[in-house]
Amino acid sequence: MLFLILIGALLGLAIGGPIGLLVGGALGYWLGKTLRKRLMNKLLGAQSQFLESTFAVMGCLCKADGQVSEDELEASRKLWDRLRLNEAQRAQARADFTRGKGADFDLDAELAKIRRIAAHQPALRQVFLQVQLAAVAADGELHPAEHEMLMRVVRGLGCSEAEIAQVEAMLRGGPRAADEQGPSLEDAYRVLGVNEDASDAEIKKAYRRLMSENHPDKLAAKGLPESMREVAKERTSEIGSAYERIRKARAT
């Protein structure tokens, strides 16, 4: 805003002297305030849409095998708690989840909304997918129809082949595997999106890039709802676990 005030004041001074300076500065202030308000409204709209689409697609995925299990419903309710949704937001989440379960739900159109928000932002797509994975895996079983639908979601979001490989790694447990060893070495490479023959420098570069792209503050500025900050933090934890798995394996 200060930049616009200065530009307006200088232009006003050049055109109208001291009076022009004041008028130009005032116009610069008004323009800056207007632009800031529009950008904030756009960001809030994107965050709201991201949350609505998250639960709508979740409902569609959970219904892919023909029915929504109680475990899947409980997973969605737990997500409301994790995201600290208020009563109005919970009501909207329930409505969106139900909308996603409907026979007339247009999955491709819903994915197009997320694709617009997450354009050139693979980290946003990964957070969106991470939530979906947690929901469909809630009952401890991934039905073939759910896997097929999930892959449709992945491709509908415009994910690259490397991102698809990352999702497959996450489906197998990825860096959040329960055993003490964490992710398998193969999956760790997939999470970082690098080949097993990549150099140490290339691996470190991929790690640093992913950590930067997945920083919660950066994602919030791109449309990630503030309530999903913890999910974004989990993503950075997974990236860190994968990097440590590779680093230790190469040190032996």
Buried (B, 14 or more C-beta within 10 A) or exposed (E): EEEBBEBBBBBBBEEEEEEBBBBBBBBBBEBBEEEEEEEEEEBEEBBBBBBBBBBBBBBBBBBBBEEBBEBBBEBBBEBBEBBEBEEEBBEBBBBBBBBBBEEEBEBEEBBBBBBEBBEEBBBBBBBBBBBBBBBBBBBEEBBEEBBEBBBBBBEBBBBEEEBBBBBBBBBEBBBBBEEEEBBBBEBBBBBBBBEEEBEEEEBBBBBEBBBEBBBBEBBBEBBBBEBBBEBBEBBBEBBBBBBBBBBEEEEE
